[in-house]
Amino acid sequence: MNRIVPLTMLLGLTLAGCGGSSKSSPRGATAAAVTTAAPTSGSTTSLQGAHGELVSAPALTGGQALALLVDGAPAPLEVADPAPLLAAGLHEGFTLVVSGDVVANFAGRTALASAVQITVFEADDVVTGGRLRAGVASVAFADARGDWHDPVGPLAAGLLASPLERPLVVTGRRDAAGLVVTSWRPAVSLAWSATMPLLGFESFAVDDLDETGAYRAESTYLNRTGPETTRGAGRRLPAGLLADLRARVAAANLRALPSTFQPPQVYPDHPTETVTFADAQGEHAITVWSGATLPPALEALLQSLSALRIAVPSFRDIERGDFSQIDQPSVEAARDAGAWAGLWGRHVGGRPLPPLVDFPQEVGLGVFDGTRPSGGYEVEVVDLERIGPHLHLRTRRAAPTGPAPSVLTAPFHFVAVSLVGAAPGAALFVDGAQLP
């Protein structure tokens, strides 16, 4: 989501329905520094290339207004004119680089002391935890999804000087040269996984335990038709859940515990859980075999991590293939059984029974690539992330890179998006475009 947008409109808009707040600790590096003292009456403070996060602040007339929390600043700045940000599809939870003027907020929509009049902004399209890892020829940044990036830009050298295999939070934008880094900082991560041999696997990880609580989850289980995988992520845990998790981690004192807990008898198909804590000091992993006697604080932490995984908004695959009767590129959502039956019928060219979608807890979603002149074209939903109150899905599209069958194709991917854990009234976005 690479946007460089001049702000010329002076329309005041108030956001409704955006919940939550944000705090920030100093970054290891940011796009620019900013003076945080509130301007005096009639004065302005210049803001040049500052990196920050869009957050919400209570409006004086009710609801929420959009604000900008600059990295390292103690308090957010009310956005004097949010209309261009909203027109670009941005909302609470996005991070961006901005330039503009900070003014005293005497007649604003919130009680915040200062407001920012943004003149230029550029939104990040990568906000993720990860680690620096040594590749074949150089060091690269490996993100939480397993994708590798070559850091570029003025901040890349500082990032690449960080120790290998230590958790980091990095924001930036993709371009042809690599990942243009807009901010980075050391982080603390916590990962939990549970394995049930022959049945399945599930995991939950917090990539930014000390600050935002950015999280991700995945599970794979066998059902009647084969393995079914669900996955999802979010940029911020609710403040109460994050505070509780931090307290449980502190009580468990993970670095003081042994690396293995097991019962007297262990079988080849014995279920196991693993919890891994990592920070600037390194990584410590603890494997727990089912039936082992655990310290109460560790057992409470494992139960909490398992419960958090269940509450993550996620999506699961339904069907992916090369031949759909829907021959135009499109993305369509079905929010009830009737709409789902109609969408599936148009896809198959008839009226067979559609796959099961659990309405209203799930939304059926179809992504269609349209008619293509040969094989080798692909479309796939690759991840889901909660950004602020809304759910964002990202797709991957591919064209043939070599000889391909000379046959017309129409690639498609159907998924079911779980709304469990989503904010009430959350909007659904695919590749930055909001669905009806």
Sequence and secondary structure as in RCSB ss.txt:
>XXXX:A:sequence
MNRIVPLTMLLGLTLAGCGGSSKSSPRGATAAAVTTAAPTSGSTTSLQGAHGELVSAPALTGGQALALLVDGAPA
PLEVADPAPLLAAGLHEGFTLVVSGDVVANFAGRTALASAVQITVFEADDVVTGGRLRAGVASVAFADARGDWHD
PVGPLAAGLLASPLERPLVVTGRRDAAGLVVTSWRPAVSLAWSATMPLLGFESFAVDDLDETGAYRAESTYLNRT
GPETTRGAGRRLPAGLLADLRARVAAANLRALPSTFQPPQVYPDHPTETVTFADAQGEHAITVWSGATLPPALEA
LLQSLSALRIAVPSFRDIERGDFSQIDQPSVEAARDAGAWAGLWGRHVGGRPLPPLVDFPQEVGLGVFDGTRPSG
GYEVEVVDLERIGPHLHLRTRRAAPTGPAPSVLTAPFHFVAVSLVGAAPGAALFVDGAQLP
>XXXX:A:secstr
  EEEE          S          SEES     S   TT EEEEEEEEEEEEEEEBTTSSEEEEEEETT SS
 EEES  HHHHHTT  TT EEEEEEEEEE SS SBS SEEEEEEEEEE SEEEEEEEEE SSSEEEEETTS EE 
EESTTHHHHHTS TT  EEEEEEEETTEEEEEEEEE  EEEEEEEETTTEEEEEEES TTTT  EEEEEEEEETT
EEEEEEEEES   HHHHHHHHHHHHHHTGGGS SEE  S   TT  EEEEEEEETTEEEEEEEETT    HHHHH
HHHHHHHHHHTS EEEEEEEESB S  S EEEEE SHHHHHHHHHHHHTS        TTTEEEEEEE   BSSS
  EEEEEEEEEETTEEEEEEEEE  SS   SS BB EEEEEEE TT  TT  EEETTEE  
